[in-house]
Amino acid sequence: MAVPDLNSSDYTVSEKARLAVLIARMAKRGLADDGTDRVDQSDLRRKFDRIQNQARKRKQQNRR
């Protein structure tokens, strides 16, 4: 889940909070799984990836 080129300081406070909520929701869905891997987390994963991409773009723009 973690992106090696991003540090915790690259995220805003809001992004950190949103990531924490998404991780908690993923964990909750994981606990609801009965071992069949039928729990779909793709929607949460897309949101998680979108936040990481925003932070990555902002970091690249700040380097210039």
Buried (B, 14 or more C-beta within 10 A) or exposed (E): EEEEEEEEEBBEEEBEEBBEEBEEBBEEBEEEEEEEEEEEBEEBEEBBEEBBEEBBEEBEEEEE
